[in-house]
């Protein structure tokens, strides 16, 4: 398990919301749900599961959700976009620019870096360039 410190939002289209479980697998008990577009704080990651807390609505407490059901957006307002890096390090190769306010799929995290996918490109986004809220612009 790796520690994380990022926010993301629920992209799960299930009308019941995203299932929060008491462990990092589908075999674990469902503790509650977090509705679509609500923000969660991610505090750890294990394979394709993340440990969340402080959901903005729905489930309260700490539990595990599938990382595939979460997304985040880029910031970069008033710029020509933000950089996607090859690794969680600003000295690493810049893979591509992502436009401001673009929606990305969350793949994982490490510290305050988010591993994301944008239009087929996978890379890392520095904390300042992440927006973990679906319906606001985090400016």
C-alpha positions in Angstrom: 0.0 0.0 0.0 1.3 3.5 -0.9 0.4 6.7 0.8 -1.4 9.4 -1.2 -2.7 12.9 -0.6 -4.9 13.9 -3.5 -8.6 14.6 -4.3 -10.7 13.1 -7.0 -14.3 12.9 -8.0 -16.7 10.0 -8.6 -17.3 9.2 -12.3 -19.3 6.0 -11.6 -22.6 6.2 -13.5 -24.4 3.8 -11.2 -27.5 5.6 -9.9 -26.8 4.1 -6.4 -23.4 5.7 -6.4 -19.9 4.3 -6.1 -19.6 1.4 -3.6 -17.2 2.0 -0.7 -15.8 -1.3 0.7 -14.0 -2.2 3.9 -11.1 -3.6 1.9 -9.3 -3.4 -1.5 -11.4 -6.0 -3.4 -14.9 -6.8 -4.6 -15.1 -9.6 -2.0 -15.1 -7.0 0.8 -18.3 -5.8 2.4 -20.0 -2.6 1.0 -20.0 0.1 3.7 -21.9 2.7 1.7 -21.9 4.8 -1.5 -20.6 8.1 -2.8 -22.8 9.7 -5.5 -21.6 10.8 -9.0 -19.5 13.9 -9.1 -18.9 14.0 -5.3 -15.3 14.7 -4.2 -13.3 12.2 -2.1 -9.9 12.5 -0.5 -7.5 9.7 -1.4 -5.1 8.7 1.4 -3.7 5.4 0.0 -3.5 3.2 -3.0 -3.2 -0.6 -3.5 -3.1 -1.9 -7.0 -6.3 -0.6 -8.7 -8.0 0.3 -5.4 -7.7 3.6 -3.4 -8.5 4.3 0.2 -10.8 7.3 0.5 -12.1 9.6 3.3 -13.9 12.9 3.6 -16.4 12.3 0.8 -18.4 15.5 0.1 -21.7 13.6 0.3 -23.0 10.1 0.8 -20.7 7.7 2.7 -18.9 9.2 5.7 -15.8 7.6 7.1 -12.9 5.7 5.4 -13.1 2.9 2.9 -11.9 1.5 -0.4 -13.1 2.2 -3.9 -12.1 1.1 -7.4 -9.7 3.7 -8.9 -11.4 3.1 -12.3 -14.5 4.9 -11.0 -12.7 8.1 -10.2 -11.5 11.0 -12.2 -9.9 14.5 -11.9 -9.5 17.6 -14.0 -6.6 19.7 -14.9 -6.2 23.3 -13.7 -3.9 25.6 -15.8 -6.3 28.5 -16.2 -4.9 31.3 -18.2 -2.1 29.0 -19.5 -1.6 26.8 -22.5 -2.3 23.8 -20.3 -0.5 21.6 -17.8 2.3 19.1 -18.2 1.9 15.3 -17.9 5.2 13.8 -16.6 6.7 10.4 -17.2 7.1 9.8 -13.5 6.1 11.5 -10.2 9.0 13.9 -10.5 9.2 17.3 -12.2 12.6 16.5 -13.6 11.2 13.6 -15.5 10.3 13.7 -19.2 7.2 15.8 -20.1 5.0 13.5 -22.0 2.4 16.0 -23.3 0.4 19.1 -22.5 -3.1 18.7 -21.2 -5.5 21.6 -21.8 -6.8 23.5 -18.8 -10.0 22.1 -17.3 -9.7 18.7 -19.1 -11.2 15.6 -17.6 -8.9 12.7 -17.0 -9.2 9.2 -15.8 -7.4 8.5 -12.5 -5.0 5.5 -12.6 -3.4 5.9 -9.2 -1.3 8.2 -7.0 1.9 8.5 -5.1 2.2 11.2 -2.4 0.5 14.3 -3.8 1.0 13.2 -7.5 -1.9 11.8 -9.5 -1.3 9.1 -12.2 -3.8 9.9 -14.9 -4.8 9.0 -18.5 -5.8 11.6 -21.0 -6.7 10.7 -24.5 -4.6 7.5 -24.4 -1.6 9.2 -22.8 -0.7 8.0 -19.3 1.4 10.2 -17.0 1.7 12.0 -13.7 0.2 15.3 -12.7 1.8 17.5 -10.1 -0.5 18.6 -7.2 -0.8 22.2 -8.3 -2.3 21.1 -11.6 -4.9 18.7 -10.2 -8.6 19.6 -9.6 -10.5 17.0 -7.7 -13.9 18.7 -8.0 -16.2 17.7 -10.9 -18.6 20.7 -11.0 -16.3 23.6 -10.1 -13.1 24.8 -11.8 -10.7 24.9 -8.8 -9.3 28.2 -10.0 
